[in-house]
Amino acid sequence: MTIAPALIERLRGALDAQRALALFRRAIAAPSVTGAEAAFAGLLADELTAIGAEQVTLTDFAPGRPNVRGILRGATAGPRVLLTGHTDTVHVRGWAERWRGAERENPFGGALVDGAIWGRGSGDLKAGICTTISAARLLRDARIPLAGEILFAFVGDEESGEPGSGVSAGMKALVADIRGGAAPWPDIAIYVEPTQLNIYAAQMGFLICDITVTGRSAYFGVPELGVDALKASHSFLSALFAHSAALEARSPHPLVGRPFVLVTALSGGGYIAVPGECRISLILKLTPGESLDEAVRGLEQAVRGAPVDPAIAIAFDYPAGRDHRFGGTPTETSPSLPFVRLLAECIQAVRPDRGKIEGAPYWSEAPFLIGQLGVPTVYCAPGDIRNCHTLEEHVELQEYFDGIVAFAAFLARIGELERSEIQLARRAAT
């Protein structure tokens, strides 16, 4: 599909940049650290109503923690496109101290500095959410009819790090609503994690494992009475490093690279005594096509094969279950699918240096849509994941405006996707 320059110029001319910027700043000004998403969710519900969305709902997935949904119907029949992302952000600890006395001191201030908007959640992922709403508004302002439907669904609880949360409870509730008929079933989906307006068609999978190594403590003067858990942990670490090397020797995935094990923490021991207990924490990366169950079996087999005192006991815990009880599954959507090609062409018509097909260097919630609903999904939005979760989080303002125009162009053209192409995409996802 060729994107006519006249369409891009028409959209650029109709964009109310100040209104789009004001929305972005209001979004940042609504704190939504995981567990406290309600205020931002309410803001989004109001914005969806303002652009003419129907069936706008705030539905709690946990007490006081709502998801937001709405439907924007086109003038004619066409595909259902789900635009989705998470409303929660990571914490702001250390932000004010880092920027004390500067324009950026308030993490929720949305300061405009050096051509970028700064603040917690700016990249991850309020720029993406505001892009979708502003793009829909731009279509209306440019008097370009929509063919099909835009399904907006913004969910909480994606970010981990806050106690008792961060298990994708919001996305799980959305999937249950779609399966149960309470929400429409999408044909295709874009999840607005930051990609710098490239298209992430594949993503890594992961598991987090805590290994507890238990021996027997004893006074240092009679170490023969103890069983040294720290010494055993050294052997287990060697086994983990060897296991990672074996994983890394595999052929890389073209978009996601190689799997590996990264040991993230080691703790244990005490004062002038044989260490009776140690704990090893790690994260294991998987690539598309790999099984979490098989990854767990391989990991545990490698650890149990390490030479240690037979009196040593080991226990494995997997605390970060997402779409799978052990963690998050890796997924991919074929870059050759028509909707992916159309999205890439729309972005390139606005920003010739963007719209590249790449792999996500993170895990997010697309596997729920791909694996449980059979909905082909990619990640795409303004923002740079490399500064997200940091005290440097910001989004280039021009990239945000370009994203609005590119998304609007995509939505203006989705009616040209044939039903057979949508069905092909659904089959590819399943």
C-alpha positions as CSV (number, residue, x, y, z in Angstrom):
1,M,0.0,0.0,0.0
2,T,1.3,3.4,-0.9
3,I,0.6,6.3,1.5
4,A,-0.2,9.4,-0.4
5,P,1.7,12.5,0.6
6,A,-1.5,14.4,0.4
7,L,-3.0,12.4,3.3
8,I,0.0,13.1,5.5
9,E,-0.1,16.8,4.7
10,R,-3.8,16.9,5.3
11,L,-3.3,15.4,8.7
12,R,-0.4,17.6,9.6
13,G,-2.4,20.6,8.7
14,A,-5.3,19.6,10.9
15,L,-3.2,18.7,14.0
16,D,-3.9,20.9,16.9
17,A,-0.4,20.5,18.4
18,Q,-1.2,22.7,21.5
19,R,-4.2,20.6,22.3
20,A,-2.2,17.3,21.9
21,L,0.6,18.7,24.1
22,A,-1.9,19.8,26.8
23,L,-3.4,16.3,26.9
24,F,0.1,14.7,27.3
25,R,0.9,17.1,30.1
26,R,-2.4,16.4,31.9
27,A,-1.7,12.7,31.6
28,I,1.7,13.1,33.3
29,A,0.1,15.3,35.9
30,A,-2.2,12.5,36.9
31,P,0.1,10.3,39.1
32,S,-0.6,6.6,38.5
33,V,2.1,4.6,40.2
34,T,1.1,0.9,40.2
35,G,-1.8,0.5,42.6
36,A,-3.1,4.1,42.3
37,E,-4.2,4.2,38.7
38,A,-7.8,5.5,39.3
39,A,-7.2,9.3,38.7
40,F,-5.5,8.7,35.4
41,A,-8.1,6.2,34.4
42,G,-10.8,8.8,35.1
43,L,-9.0,11.3,33.0
44,L,-8.9,8.9,30.1
45,A,-12.6,8.0,30.4
46,D,-13.3,11.8,30.0
47,E,-11.1,12.1,27.0
48,L,-12.6,9.1,25.3
49,T,-16.1,10.6,25.8
50,A,-14.9,13.9,24.4
51,I,-13.8,12.3,21.1
52,G,-17.1,10.6,20.7
53,A,-16.3,7.1,21.9
54,E,-19.3,5.0,22.9
55,Q,-19.7,2.5,25.8
56,V,-17.0,4.3,27.8
57,T,-16.6,2.3,31.0
58,L,-14.5,2.3,34.1
59,T,-14.4,-1.3,35.5
60,D,-12.5,-2.3,38.6
61,F,-10.1,-5.2,38.2
62,A,-9.3,-4.8,41.9
63,P,-11.0,-2.5,44.5
64,G,-10.4,1.1,43.4
65,R,-8.3,0.1,40.4
66,P,-10.2,0.5,37.2
67,N,-9.6,-0.4,33.6
68,V,-10.9,2.0,30.9
69,R,-12.6,1.0,27.7
70,G,-14.4,2.7,24.9
71,I,-15.4,2.1,21.2
72,L,-15.1,4.6,18.4
73,R,-17.3,3.3,15.5
74,G,-16.6,4.2,11.9
75,A,-19.0,5.2,9.2
76,T,-18.6,1.9,7.3
77,A,-17.7,-1.7,8.1
78,G,-14.0,-2.6,8.6
79,P,-11.6,-4.3,11.0
80,R,-11.7,-3.8,14.8
81,V,-8.4,-2.4,15.9
82,L,-7.5,-2.6,19.6
83,L,-5.3,0.3,20.8
84,T,-4.1,-0.7,24.3
85,G,-1.5,0.0,26.9
86,H,-1.1,0.2,30.7
87,T,-2.1,3.1,32.9
88,D,0.4,2.5,35.7
89,T,3.9,3.7,36.1
90,V,6.9,2.9,38.3
91,H,7.7,4.9,41.4
92,V,9.2,8.4,41.6
93,R,11.7,7.8,44.4
94,G,14.8,10.0,43.9
95,W,13.3,12.1,41.1
96,A,12.9,15.4,43.0
97,E,16.4,15.0,44.5
98,R,17.9,14.4,41.1
99,W,16.4,17.6,39.6
100,R,16.2,19.8,42.7
101,G,15.9,23.4,41.8
102,A,15.4,22.7,38.1
103,E,12.4,22.8,35.8
104,R,12.2,19.0,36.0
105,E,12.0,18.8,39.8
106,N,8.3,17.8,39.8
107,P,8.1,14.2,38.3
108,F,4.5,15.0,37.4
109,G,5.1,18.5,36.0
110,G,5.5,17.6,32.3
111,A,8.3,20.1,31.9
112,L,9.2,21.0,28.3
113,V,13.0,21.1,28.2
114,D,15.3,20.9,25.2
115,G,12.4,19.9,22.9
116,A,11.3,17.0,25.1
117,I,8.5,16.4,27.7
118,W,9.9,15.1,31.0
119,G,8.2,13.3,33.7
120,R,7.3,9.9,35.2
121,G,5.3,7.9,32.8
122,S,6.0,10.2,29.9
123,G,7.6,7.4,27.8
124,D,6.2,4.3,29.7
125,L,3.7,4.8,28.4
126,K,1.5,7.9,28.5
127,A,2.9,9.3,25.3
128,G,1.5,6.2,23.6
129,I,-1.9,6.4,25.2
130,C,-2.2,10.1,24.3
131,T,-1.1,9.4,20.8
132,T,-4.0,7.0,20.3
133,I,-6.6,9.5,21.6
134,S,-5.1,12.4,19.7
135,A,-4.9,10.4,16.5
136,A,-8.6,9.6,16.7
137,R,-9.4,13.2,17.4
138,L,-7.2,14.2,14.4
139,L,-9.2,12.0,12.0
140,R,-12.3,13.8,13.1
141,D,-10.7,17.3,12.8
142,A,-9.4,16.4,9.3
143,R,-12.9,15.2,8.3
144,I,-11.5,11.7,7.4
145,P,-14.1,9.0,7.9
146,L,-13.1,5.9,9.8
147,A,-13.9,2.4,8.4
148,G,-14.2,-0.2,11.1
149,E,-13.9,0.3,14.8
150,I,-11.3,1.5,17.2
151,L,-11.4,-0.4,20.5
152,F,-9.6,1.6,23.3
153,A,-8.6,-0.5,26.4
154,F,-6.2,0.9,29.0
155,V,-5.3,-1.4,31.8
156,G,-3.6,-1.2,35.1
157,D,-1.1,-3.4,37.0
158,E,1.5,-4.0,34.3
159,E,4.5,-2.6,36.1
160,S,6.2,-4.7,38.8
161,G,8.0,-3.2,41.8
162,E,5.2,-2.2,44.2
163,P,4.3,-4.8,46.9
164,G,1.3,-7.0,46.1
165,S,0.9,-5.7,42.6
166,G,2.3,-5.9,39.1
167,V,0.9,-9.2,37.9
168,S,-1.1,-8.0,34.9
169,A,-4.3,-8.1,36.8
170,G,-5.8,-5.4,34.6
171,M,-4.9,-7.3,31.3
172,K,-6.2,-10.5,32.8
173,A,-9.5,-8.9,33.5
174,L,-9.7,-7.4,30.0
175,V,-9.0,-10.8,28.4
176,A,-11.7,-12.4,30.6
177,D,-14.2,-9.6,29.5
178,I,-13.4,-10.3,25.8
179,R,-13.7,-14.0,26.3
180,G,-17.0,-13.6,28.2
181,G,-18.5,-11.2,25.6
182,A,-18.5,-8.2,27.8
183,A,-16.0,-6.5,25.4
184,P,-15.7,-6.8,21.7
185,W,-13.2,-9.3,20.2
186,P,-10.4,-7.4,18.3
187,D,-9.1,-8.3,14.9
188,I,-5.6,-6.8,15.4
189,A,-4.0,-4.9,18.2
190,I,-1.3,-2.3,18.8
191,Y,0.1,-2.1,22.3
192,V,1.6,1.3,22.9
193,E,4.8,0.5,24.7
194,P,7.6,2.9,23.7
195,T,9.4,1.9,20.5
196,Q,10.6,5.3,19.1
197,L,8.0,4.8,16.4
198,N,9.6,1.5,15.2
199,I,7.5,-1.6,15.2
200,Y,8.3,-4.4,17.7
201,A,6.9,-7.5,16.1
202,A,8.6,-10.0,18.5
203,Q,9.4,-9.9,22.2
204,M,11.5,-11.8,24.7
205,G,10.0,-14.1,27.3
206,F,11.2,-14.3,30.9
207,L,11.1,-16.1,34.1
208,I,12.4,-14.9,37.5
209,C,13.6,-17.5,39.9
210,D,14.6,-17.4,43.6
211,I,16.7,-20.4,44.7
212,T,16.9,-21.0,48.4
213,V,20.0,-23.0,49.4
214,T,19.7,-24.5,52.9
215,G,22.6,-26.2,54.8
216,R,23.2,-26.1,58.5
217,S,24.8,-23.3,60.5
218,A,27.5,-24.0,63.1
219,Y,29.9,-22.1,65.2
220,F,33.0,-21.1,63.2
221,G,35.3,-23.0,65.6
222,V,33.7,-26.3,64.7
223,P,32.8,-25.9,61.0
224,E,32.7,-29.7,60.7
225,L,29.4,-29.6,62.5
226,G,27.8,-27.4,59.8
227,V,26.8,-27.7,56.1
228,D,28.1,-24.6,54.2
229,A,25.2,-23.1,52.1
230,L,27.5,-20.4,50.8
231,K,30.0,-23.0,49.5
232,A,27.2,-24.9,47.8
233,S,25.9,-21.6,46.3
234,H,29.3,-21.1,44.6
235,S,28.9,-24.5,42.9
236,F,25.3,-23.6,41.9
237,L,26.5,-20.3,40.5
238,S,29.1,-22.0,38.4
239,A,26.3,-24.3,37.1
240,L,24.1,-21.3,36.3
241,F,26.9,-19.6,34.4
242,A,27.6,-22.7,32.4
243,H,23.8,-23.1,31.6
244,S,23.7,-19.5,30.4
245,A,26.7,-20.1,28.1
246,A,24.9,-23.1,26.6
247,L,21.8,-21.1,26.0
248,E,23.8,-18.3,24.4
249,A,25.4,-20.7,22.1
250,R,22.0,-21.3,20.3
251,S,21.3,-19.7,17.0
252,P,19.9,-16.2,17.7
253,H,16.3,-15.2,16.9
254,P,16.5,-12.6,14.1
255,L,14.7,-9.9,16.1
256,V,15.2,-10.9,19.8
257,G,18.6,-12.3,19.9
258,R,19.8,-15.1,22.2
259,P,18.5,-16.5,25.5
260,F,20.6,-16.3,28.6
261,V,20.6,-16.5,32.4
262,L,21.4,-13.4,34.4
263,V,22.1,-13.8,38.1
264,T,20.7,-10.6,39.8
265,A,21.4,-11.2,43.5
266,L,23.2,-13.4,46.0
267,S,22.6,-13.1,49.7
268,G,23.2,-15.3,52.8
269,G,25.5,-16.1,55.6
270,G,25.9,-14.5,59.0
271,Y,28.5,-13.5,61.6
272,I,31.4,-15.8,62.5
273,A,29.4,-19.0,61.7
274,V,29.1,-21.5,58.9
275,P,26.4,-20.0,56.6
276,G,23.3,-22.0,57.0
277,E,21.2,-20.5,54.2
278,C,21.8,-18.5,51.0
279,R,19.5,-17.2,48.3
280,I,20.2,-16.8,44.6
281,S,18.0,-14.7,42.4
282,L,18.0,-14.7,38.6
283,I,16.2,-13.9,35.4
284,L,16.2,-16.1,32.4
285,K,15.4,-14.7,28.9
286,L,13.6,-16.8,26.3
287,T,13.2,-16.2,22.6
288,P,10.0,-16.8,20.5
289,G,9.3,-20.5,20.0
290,E,10.8,-21.5,23.4
291,S,8.7,-23.0,26.2
292,L,8.7,-21.7,29.7
293,D,8.0,-25.2,31.0
294,E,11.1,-26.5,29.2
295,A,13.1,-23.5,30.3
296,V,12.3,-24.3,34.0
297,R,13.1,-28.0,33.5
298,G,16.5,-27.1,32.0
299,L,17.3,-24.6,34.7
300,E,16.5,-26.9,37.6
301,Q,18.3,-29.8,36.0
302,A,21.4,-27.7,35.6
303,V,21.3,-26.5,39.2
304,R,20.6,-30.0,40.7
305,G,23.5,-31.4,38.7
306,A,26.0,-29.2,40.5
307,P,28.4,-31.1,42.9
308,V,27.5,-30.2,46.5
309,D,27.2,-31.8,49.9
310,P,24.3,-34.2,49.8
311,A,22.9,-32.6,52.9
312,I,22.3,-29.4,51.0
313,A,18.6,-28.7,50.2
314,I,17.5,-26.5,47.4
315,A,14.1,-24.9,46.7
316,F,12.9,-23.0,43.6
317,D,10.3,-20.2,43.6
318,Y,9.0,-18.4,40.5
319,P,7.4,-15.2,41.9
320,A,6.6,-13.3,38.6
321,G,3.9,-15.3,36.8
322,R,2.2,-13.3,34.1
323,D,0.4,-15.0,31.2
324,H,2.2,-18.2,32.4
325,R,2.6,-19.5,36.0
326,F,6.4,-19.3,35.7
327,G,6.7,-15.9,34.0
328,G,5.9,-14.3,30.6
329,T,5.9,-16.1,27.3
330,P,7.9,-14.9,24.3
331,T,5.8,-14.1,21.2
332,E,6.1,-12.8,17.7
333,T,3.8,-11.5,15.0
334,S,4.8,-11.9,11.3
335,P,6.1,-8.7,9.9
336,S,4.6,-9.7,6.5
337,L,1.0,-9.4,7.8
338,P,-0.8,-6.6,5.9
339,F,-1.6,-4.5,9.0
340,V,2.0,-4.6,10.1
341,R,3.2,-3.5,6.6
342,L,0.5,-0.7,6.6
343,L,1.6,0.6,10.0
344,A,5.2,0.6,8.9
345,E,4.4,2.5,5.7
346,C,2.3,5.1,7.5
347,I,5.1,5.7,10.0
348,Q,7.7,5.9,7.2
349,A,5.6,8.4,5.3
350,V,5.8,10.7,8.3
351,R,9.3,9.8,9.6
352,P,11.4,8.0,6.9
353,D,14.0,7.1,9.6
354,R,11.4,5.2,11.7
355,G,9.0,2.3,11.1
356,K,11.7,-0.4,11.2
357,I,10.7,-3.9,12.2
358,E,12.6,-4.8,15.4
359,G,12.3,-7.0,18.5
360,A,11.3,-5.7,22.0
361,P,14.1,-5.6,24.5
362,Y,11.4,-6.0,27.2
363,W,8.4,-8.1,28.1
364,S,5.0,-6.6,28.1
365,E,1.4,-7.8,27.7
366,A,1.0,-8.7,24.1
367,P,1.2,-12.5,24.9
368,F,-2.2,-12.3,26.6
369,L,-3.7,-11.0,23.3
370,I,-1.7,-13.3,21.0
371,G,-1.7,-16.5,23.0
372,Q,-5.1,-16.3,24.8
373,L,-7.2,-14.5,22.2
374,G,-5.4,-15.2,18.9
375,V,-5.1,-11.5,18.2
376,P,-2.0,-10.5,16.2
377,T,-0.3,-7.7,18.1
378,V,2.7,-5.4,17.8
379,Y,4.2,-2.7,20.0
380,C,4.5,0.8,18.6
381,A,4.5,4.3,20.2
382,P,6.7,7.3,20.7
383,G,9.3,7.1,23.5
384,D,12.6,5.5,24.2
385,I,12.6,2.5,26.5
386,R,16.2,3.2,27.4
387,N,15.2,6.2,29.6
388,C,12.0,4.7,31.0
389,H,12.0,3.7,34.7
390,T,14.9,6.1,35.2
391,L,15.3,9.7,36.5
392,E,15.8,10.8,32.9
393,E,12.4,9.7,31.5
394,H,11.3,11.9,28.6
395,V,9.8,11.9,25.1
396,E,10.9,14.0,22.2
397,L,8.0,16.3,21.4
398,Q,8.4,16.1,17.6
399,E,8.3,12.3,17.9
400,Y,5.1,12.5,19.8
401,F,3.5,14.8,17.2
402,D,4.8,12.6,14.4
403,G,3.3,9.5,16.1
404,I,-0.1,11.2,16.2
405,V,0.0,11.8,12.5
406,A,1.3,8.3,11.7
407,F,-1.4,6.6,13.8
408,A,-4.1,8.8,12.3
409,A,-2.9,7.8,8.8
410,F,-3.0,4.1,9.8
411,L,-6.5,4.4,11.1
412,A,-7.6,6.3,8.0
413,R,-6.4,3.4,5.9
414,I,-7.4,0.3,7.9
415,G,-10.7,0.0,6.0
416,E,-8.6,-1.1,3.0
417,L,-7.5,-4.3,4.8
418,E,-9.4,-7.2,3.3
419,R,-11.4,-9.5,5.6
420,S,-9.3,-12.4,4.2
421,E,-6.1,-10.5,5.3
422,I,-7.5,-10.1,8.8
423,Q,-8.4,-13.8,9.0
424,L,-4.9,-14.7,7.8
425,A,-3.5,-12.5,10.6
426,R,-5.7,-14.2,13.2
427,R,-4.6,-17.7,12.0
428,A,-1.0,-16.7,12.1
429,A,-1.4,-15.5,15.7
430,T,-2.9,-18.8,16.8
